[in-house]
Amino acid sequence: MEWFFLAALSAFFAALVAVFAKIGLQGIDSNVAAAVRAIIMAAFIVAFVISTGKGDKMLQFSSQDMGWITLSGIAGALSWLFYFAALKLAEASRVAMIDRASILIVIVLSALFLGEKITLKTSVAGILIFTGLLLLTVKLG
């Protein structure tokens, strides 16, 4: 259950990102804000890794591992740029809701590339998540 606790903390801090960023974006370009956020995050994470005694491991990647981590970093950067641009234009709660549609994309990509199983339970949950996203983001009437 450690993974669940960590994932819950991730969700909590992701929620704070939306709220804090929406407030901070009022007087600044969204791309500039995303860049500053990335610098702050990088410095914080490097300091954290060093403080836990794992700083020497930051250079111990295989070229294949580094390639995948690089792709992950590029995908994360693009995600932040689009997220901050959307936050600049719309309500944080609506933007975050659409952003969390990534859950559905992860389910499909995990099955295709990681061999994870899509069970009936996962399918039903995905349909419910998608339906909930539509209900919460589409203006009716």
C-alpha positions in Angstrom: 0.0 0.0 0.0 3.0 2.3 0.0 2.4 3.0 -3.7 -1.1 4.2 -2.9 0.0 6.6 -0.2 2.7 8.0 -2.6 0.2 8.3 -5.4 -2.3 10.1 -3.1 0.5 12.5 -2.2 1.2 13.0 -5.9 -2.5 13.8 -6.5 -2.6 16.3 -3.6 0.5 18.2 -4.8 -0.7 18.1 -8.4 -3.8 19.8 -7.2 -1.7 22.5 -5.5 0.1 23.0 -8.8 -3.1 23.9 -10.6 -4.2 26.3 -7.8 -0.8 28.0 -7.3 -0.1 28.2 -11.0 -3.5 29.8 -11.8 -2.9 32.5 -9.2 0.7 33.0 -10.4 -0.3 33.2 -14.1 -2.3 36.4 -13.7 0.5 38.7 -14.7 2.9 36.5 -16.6 3.2 34.6 -19.9 2.3 30.9 -19.5 5.5 29.7 -21.2 7.7 31.9 -19.0 5.9 30.6 -15.9 6.4 27.0 -17.0 10.1 27.7 -17.6 10.6 29.2 -14.2 8.7 26.4 -12.6 10.9 23.8 -14.4 14.0 25.5 -13.1 12.7 25.6 -9.5 11.6 21.9 -9.8 15.0 20.9 -11.2 16.9 22.7 -8.4 14.5 21.2 -5.7 14.8 17.7 -7.0 18.6 17.8 -7.4 18.9 19.2 -3.9 16.6 16.4 -2.6 18.5 13.6 -4.4 21.8 15.0 -3.1 20.4 15.3 0.5 19.4 11.7 0.4 22.9 10.6 -0.5 22.1 9.5 -4.0 23.7 12.4 -5.9 26.4 10.1 -7.4 23.7 8.0 -9.0 22.5 10.8 -11.2 25.2 10.0 -13.7 24.8 6.2 -13.6 22.3 5.7 -16.4 22.7 3.3 -19.4 22.3 5.0 -22.7 19.0 3.2 -23.2 17.7 4.4 -19.7 18.9 7.9 -20.5 17.0 7.9 -23.8 13.7 6.9 -22.1 14.2 9.4 -19.3 15.0 12.1 -21.9 11.8 11.3 -23.8 9.9 11.4 -20.5 11.4 14.8 -19.7 10.4 16.1 -23.1 6.9 14.8 -22.8 6.7 16.3 -19.3 7.9 19.7 -20.5 5.3 19.7 -23.4 2.6 18.7 -20.9 3.5 21.6 -18.6 3.6 24.1 -21.5 0.2 23.1 -22.7 -1.1 22.8 -19.1 0.0 26.3 -18.2 -1.3 27.7 -21.5 -4.7 26.2 -20.7 -4.6 27.5 -17.1 -4.1 31.0 -18.4 -7.3 30.7 -20.5 -9.7 28.7 -18.3 -10.7 27.7 -14.8 -8.2 25.6 -13.0 -10.8 23.0 -12.1 -11.8 22.5 -15.7 -8.2 22.4 -17.0 -7.2 19.9 -14.3 -10.1 17.7 -15.1 -9.1 17.5 -18.8 -5.5 17.0 -17.8 -6.5 14.0 -15.7 -7.9 12.4 -18.9 -4.3 11.3 -19.1 -5.5 8.3 -17.0 -7.4 7.0 -19.9 -4.4 7.4 -22.3 -2.1 5.7 -19.8 -4.5 2.7 -19.6 -4.3 2.3 -23.4 -0.6 3.0 -23.8 0.3 0.7 -20.8 -1.5 -2.1 -22.5 0.1 -1.5 -25.9 3.7 -0.8 -24.7 4.0 -2.3 -21.3 1.8 -5.4 -21.7 -0.5 -4.4 -18.8 -3.9 -6.1 -19.0 -7.1 -4.1 -19.5 -9.6 -6.0 -17.4 -13.4 -5.6 -17.4 -13.0 -3.6 -14.2 -10.4 -1.3 -15.8 -12.7 -0.8 -18.8 -15.7 0.0 -16.8 -13.7 2.4 -14.6 -12.3 4.1 -17.8 -15.8 4.6 -19.2 -16.9 6.0 -15.9 -13.9 8.4 -15.7 -14.6 9.5 -19.3 -18.3 10.1 -18.6 -17.4 12.0 -15.5 -14.9 14.2 -17.4 -17.6 15.0 -20.0 -20.2 15.8 -17.3 -17.8 18.1 -15.5 -16.3 19.9 -18.4 -19.0 20.3 -21.1 -21.5 23.1 -20.5 -25.0 21.8 -20.8 -28.0 23.8 -22.0 
